[in-house]
Amino acid sequence: MSKQRPIEEEVEKERKKLEEEINIEIGRVVRAYRKYHNITSDDLAYSLGISYSQMMNIERGTTTTNYQTILQLNCLIGKDFEIALENAKSKMNHFLKKNHLYDV
């Protein structure tokens, strides 16, 4: 295993922080939707085909959600979730450009 250079360590640290921010934002939107519609965590988890503990981790922002669950949440929640995804996409694009990880 090779040792990371300081610049790589900084980029990785920033990437992890961004990932945490995105996870928290997604969780915030999911929880607000669920509470607004008086849906239990158990019921929402069941409708998404995930476990209760996975649902709780999503709401807390402590897990990265898989693509299928993201799509299901987007269909279920709609506009608010789409806004959260657009914000996440914007932050990620900024991170990638800033760190020269792709050319756009």
N, C-alpha and C positions, 0 to 999 in steps of 0.2 A: 504494500500500500504506500503510495507516494504522499509525501507531506505537501499540504497546500501552501502556496505562496501567500503572503499577507494580503495582497489585493484580492485573491480568490476567497480568502476567509471573510473579508469585508463584504464581498458580493453575496456570498452564501448567507451571511448573517442578515443582510438586508432582505434577501429573498425569503428567508424564514419569517422575518418580521412582517413582510407584505402578505405572506400566506396566512399568518395568524390574523391580520386585519381583515382579510377577505372572509375567512372562516367565521369570524365574529359578526361581520355584517350580514352574511347569509343567515346565520343563526338568529340574529335579531329580527330579521324580516320573517323568518319561518315562525318564530315564537309569537310575534305580533299578530300574524295572520291566524294562527291557531287560537290564540286567546280571543281575538275579535269575533271569531266564528264559533266560539264555545266548543272547540274540538279538543278532546283529550290527547295527550301525547301518545297514548296507547292506540287510539283510533287512527291518528295520523300515521303512525308507524305502520300499522296494519295495512292501511290503504296504499302505502308506498312499498310494501313488501320488505320492510326492514325491521330490525328488532327495536324494542323500547329503548334499550341502552344506546343503540346507534342514534335513535331520534334525539335522545337527551344530549348526546355528544354534539350533534349538529346544532341544536339550540344553544348550547354553551359555547360553540365555536371552537371546540377542542379536537375536531377531526376534519380532515379534508374529504369532502363528499364526492362519491363517484359520479361519473358522467350520467348514468342512467337516472340516478336519484335527482341530480340537478335538473334534468329534462322533465321529470315528473313534477318536481316542485314548481318549475317554470310554468307548466301547463295548469297546475292547480292554483297557484297564487296569482299569476298574471303580471300586471303592470309593475307592482311594487318589487316583485322578484326580478323582473327584467331590468329595472333601474339599478338594483343592487349588482346585477351581473355586468351591466354597462360600466358602472363605477369600478368594479373589479377589473374589467378588461382595460379600462383607461389607465388604472394604476399599474397594471402589468405591462402594458405597452410602454409607459414612461420608464419603468424599471429596465426593460429590455433595451430600449434605445439608449438610456443613460449609461448602461454598462456595455454597450456595443456588442450585445449578444445576438443581434440580428440587424440587417439593413432594411430600412423602410424609407 
